[in-house]
Every structure is written in C-alpha cells, then in structure tokens.
Amino acid sequence: MFRAQLSSNLIPEKIIIAVVPVITFFSWAALPVIVAALLFVLMLLLVPYSIYTIYMAPLNISYDESFLFMTNRKTEKIIRLKDISRIEPVASYSSLRKRWQISYTENGVEQELFFFPTGTTAIMQFKKVARAQNPMIFAAD
C-alpha cells in the first residue's frame, strides 16, 4: 500500500521558535528598549504556538486509498476515509501557512484534526481520494 504524505513537518516554524528566544535574550542590551520590547512580545506570542507545534500537533499525517494515518509522538491512529465528514481550511492568525481541519466520526463521536498540508496539490489529491470513499464529504476550497 502506498501512503501519500499530507502534513508538513513545520521545519521553518520550529527554527523560528528556537531562534526568537535567543535573539530576545541578547537584544535587551544590544537594541533600543522599544525594539527589545517588540521582540519580547513576539516571543510571548510564539510560546503558545510553539507548545502546539512541538507537543500537540500530529507529527505526520498520511493516507492511502482507504485510510488516513495520524502519527503522534507515541501512537498511530488510523481513520477510515469513509468516516470523514468535512475537509476545510481554518483561519489561522499565528502562521502564514493555511491550516486545515478534517472532521471525522469515531465510535459515534465527532472529532477534529488540525494540520498544515505540505502544499495545495497534496490537499487537492487527498480530497479526491477521500471523496472516492465517501461522496458526501464537504470539502471546501
């Protein structure tokens, strides 16, 4: 079975998360107070985003013709494409990338999965494969 990669590994975001605190720390003495304060505010905004990116976001999302595979730090969750009900973009103010949401039903409970796709072609191909399994999926562009 061939698995296609759907999620991005967020390497640029992880580099920014690592660099901004270091720049902020050294900027207190080297930069004027206003610039240092702006960098400090930027760091405070990146902390919640970094916690989500590093600890809560799925590490890898891939799919084949029947299943969606979501890998976290310790487990892999397998979701049938037939159980997916929605595929749509979500407003994200913390990143320049477009964040997507997949809604699915598992054991009668509606659940959501948020991720950053590798690109628009990956998400379009995923929508085609998912609609082949479940034509009733709402897939926004």
N, C-alpha and C positions, 0 to 999 in steps of 0.2 A: 504494500500500500504506500503510495506516495503522499507525503504530507507537504502542504504548501505553508510557508511562513506568513502569518497575518500581522503579528505585532512587531513593533520596533523595539530595539534594545535600549533606546534612550541614552546612548553614549554621550552626545553633546550636553544633555541636561545634567548628567552625572558629573561631567568635567566642570561645568559651571558651579554646581553645588559644592564641589571640592575647592574651587579657586576663590569664590567670593568671600568666605570667612577669612581666608589668609590675607587677601587684599584689604579687607576691612580692618583686620587687626593691625597691619602695618601702616594703614592710612591715617591713623589717629595722629601720629607725629609728623608724617610727611606731607599731608594735604591740609588745606584750609578746613576749618571747622564745618562749613556748610557741605563741602564735598564728602567729608568723612561721615557726617550725619546722614547724607543721602545714601551712601554705601551701607551704613548700618541699617537703615530702613529696608534697603534691598535685601540684606541678609535676613532680616526678620520675616520678610515675605517669602523667602526661599525655604525657610525651615519647615513649614507645613508641607510645602510641595516636595521637599526632599524626603520627608518622612513617608509620604505616599509613594514616591518613586522608588525608594530603596526598600521599604518594608511591606507596603500594602499592595502595590501594583503586581499583577501577574508578570512573571518573568518571561514567559513565552506562550504565545497563542498560535496554534497551527491547526490545520484542518485537512481532511481528505474528503472523499465523496459522500461519506455518511456521518462523520463525527467532527466535533470541534474539541481540540485538546488544549486545556489550560493548565500550565505548569506553574506552580508556586514554588516557594523555597523548599518545601518538604513533600508536597503531594502533586499528583497529576489528576485533574478532574476531566472526565470525558462526558461531553454533552452531545446528545443526538441532534443532528441538524433539523429533524422533524419537530423538536421541542422549541425551536427558536421562533419567537413571535415578532420581534422588531430588530431592525438594524438601522441606526440613525446617528447622525453627528450630534454632539452635545457642546453647548457653549463652554469654552474654557478660556478664562482670563489669565491664567498663570503660565500659559505656554503659547508660543506662536504656532505650534502644530495643531491640527484638528483632532480632537478627541472623539472617539466613537463609543457607542453603547450598544450592547447586544442584550436584549431581554429574552429570557427563556423560562420555561416551566420545568421544575424538577420536583418530583413527588407531590404534585399539586400546588406547589408554592412558586409564585413568580419571583425570579431573581434577575439581577442585572450584572453585567460585566462591562467595565470601562477599560479602554486601551487606546494606544496611539498606533495606528497602522503604519506599515513600512512605506506605503505610498498609495496613491489613488487607484492604480491598476490592481493592487492586491485586494483592496476592499471591493472593487467592482467585480473581480473574479470570484471573490467569496460570496457576494450577493447572488451571482449566477448559480453557483454550486448549491447554496442554501435554498434558493427558490426551486431548484430541480427536485429537492427533497420535500419542500413544503411551499406550494404555490401561494399560500395565504399569508406569507411573511410580508409585513410592512417594511419596506426598505426605502428610506429617504435618500436623496442625493445630496 
